[in-house]
């Protein structure tokens, strides 16, 4: 089963703020994250920063072994705001 990209992007935007556990840091927005950006070209040919697309990765998690133990994960890159 593949995780929907739209749902992952929405959760990534929300998690950028709500990952903090310290209330003081949360209210001061001291550790807020955003989805990482990359340089690309716009439709007009100019360079523009665009959010990075999520990557689907096939990997074996720690403690798993065997041919059918590979997990499919979808990863989003973050950067500090």
C-alpha positions as CSV (number, residue, x, y, z in Angstrom):
1,X,0.0,0.0,0.0
2,X,1.4,3.4,-0.9
3,X,0.9,6.4,1.4
4,X,-0.9,9.3,-0.3
5,X,1.5,12.2,-1.1
6,X,-1.1,14.9,-0.4
7,X,-1.7,13.5,3.1
8,X,2.1,13.2,3.7
9,X,2.6,16.8,2.6
10,X,-0.2,18.0,4.9
11,X,1.2,16.1,7.9
12,X,4.7,17.4,7.1
13,X,3.5,21.0,7.3
14,X,1.7,20.4,10.6
15,X,4.6,18.4,12.1
16,X,7.0,21.3,11.4
17,X,5.3,23.2,14.2
18,X,3.9,20.6,16.5
19,X,7.0,18.4,17.0
20,X,8.2,20.5,19.9
21,X,7.7,19.2,23.4
22,X,8.9,22.2,25.5
23,X,6.0,24.7,25.9
24,X,8.3,27.7,26.1
25,X,10.1,26.8,22.9
26,X,6.7,26.1,21.2
27,X,5.1,29.5,22.1
28,X,8.3,31.4,21.1
29,X,8.5,29.3,17.8
30,X,12.1,28.6,18.7
31,X,12.5,25.3,16.8
32,X,10.1,25.6,13.9
33,X,10.8,23.5,10.7
34,X,9.7,23.9,7.1
35,X,9.9,21.5,4.2
36,X,13.2,21.8,2.5
37,X,13.4,23.7,-0.8
38,X,15.4,23.2,-3.9
39,X,16.3,25.5,-6.8
40,X,14.3,24.8,-9.9
41,X,13.0,26.7,-12.9
42,X,9.6,28.3,-13.1
43,X,7.4,28.2,-16.2
44,X,8.9,31.5,-17.4
45,X,12.5,30.0,-17.3
46,X,13.5,31.9,-14.1
47,X,15.1,30.2,-11.2
48,X,12.7,29.7,-8.2
49,X,12.8,27.9,-4.9
50,X,10.4,25.0,-4.9
51,X,9.5,22.6,-2.0
52,X,11.2,19.3,-2.3
53,X,9.0,16.3,-3.2
54,X,8.8,13.4,-0.8
55,X,11.0,10.4,-1.5
56,X,9.8,6.8,-1.4
57,X,12.5,4.5,0.1
58,X,12.7,0.7,0.4
59,X,14.7,-0.2,3.5
60,X,15.2,-2.8,6.2
61,X,14.4,-1.5,9.6
62,X,16.6,-2.3,12.6
63,X,15.8,-5.7,14.1
64,X,14.2,-7.1,10.9
65,X,15.7,-9.8,8.7
66,X,14.7,-11.9,5.8
67,X,13.6,-11.4,2.2
68,X,10.2,-10.0,3.0
69,X,11.2,-7.6,5.9
70,X,11.9,-4.6,3.8
71,X,9.7,-1.6,4.6
72,X,8.5,1.0,2.2
73,X,8.8,4.5,3.7
74,X,8.1,7.9,2.5
75,X,10.5,10.6,3.7
76,X,10.2,14.4,3.7
77,X,13.3,16.6,4.1
78,X,13.1,19.5,6.6
79,X,15.1,22.6,7.3
80,X,15.0,25.0,10.3
81,X,12.9,28.1,9.6
